[in-house]
Amino acid sequence: MLAIVLAVSASLSWGLSDFAAGLVSRRLAAWTVVFWSQIVGIPPLLLLITLVGSPVPPVTDVLWGALAGCLSGLGLSMLYWAMAMDMITVVAPVAALAPVIPVIVGVKRGDNFSTIHWVGVSAALIGVLLLSIQTNKGHIRAIPRWSLGLAALAALAFGCWFVFMQNATGNGYLWALVTQRTASAALLGIVISAIRVDPRPRSKLVPALVAVGLLDLAGTAAFSVASHTGALGVVSVLSSLYPLPSVVLALMILKERLNLFQSTGVAFALAAIGCLAS
């Protein structure tokens, strides 16, 4: 029961974080948004480690954490970039298809993979196809969209992150979180320098960046604990319900609207998550 509560809490925190980050990314480069959101979480983690005296983890855990950090940094950058160029209600469900990977990994480790899980994978693919369909004055216009491609790559990165992060937290959570966020910030710092993006945030956007970082940290911490108190496949799927708060906020605040195909695609994507969690 604790794992379920923590996984749902992670999805809520990530959903709020992603919605806020998607809005900020429309005024600031996505790379910069993710960079500062990762930096924000490091000081409180180091303070907590000092207070509780958490022992330094083995090298293997550090390496897993660094790999997870690189994937999370790239995945979040692609997700926020996609949200900046397209509707959040379309992008978020596609990126949330990440649990397909940890479910498959779970099968390789001996977990049962029933018919309904295969139904979930099929529903996920159908959902992505429907989300890519645009209409213009009633006529179907299916064109490739950079936003969907970025969201799909983000889903791939997040799916691998679920597995790597579970491996990184085998001997403790705090150092794994620090390692992950440090590696992510370092990689994004290199990217920002290479593409010559101004990393300085506007002063009025600082509170939003802090909120994004702390919410993301809360979600990651909740998932890290949940992944060791429950089955990885179930926890990762429940944690990936984060499109729900993002979609609800986008519909209520941004007044986004979907065509019939895209609405059906969102339903298929969310149904896929439910099937994978069963």
Secondary structure, 3 states (H helix, E strand, C coil): CHHHHHHHHHHHHHHHHHHHHHHHCCCCCHHHHHHHHHHHHHHHHHHHHHHHCCCCCCHHHHHHHHHHHHHHHHHHHHHHHHHHHCCHHHHHHHHCCCCHHHHHHHHHCCCCCCHHHHHHHHHHHHHHHHHCEEEECCEEEECCCHHHHHHHHHHHHHHHHHHHHHHHCCCCCHHHHHHHHHHHHHHHHHHHHHHCCCCCCCHHHHHHHHHHHHHHHHHHHHHHHHCCCCCHHHHHHHHCCCHHHHHHHHHHHCCCCCCHHHHHHHHHHHHHHHHHHC
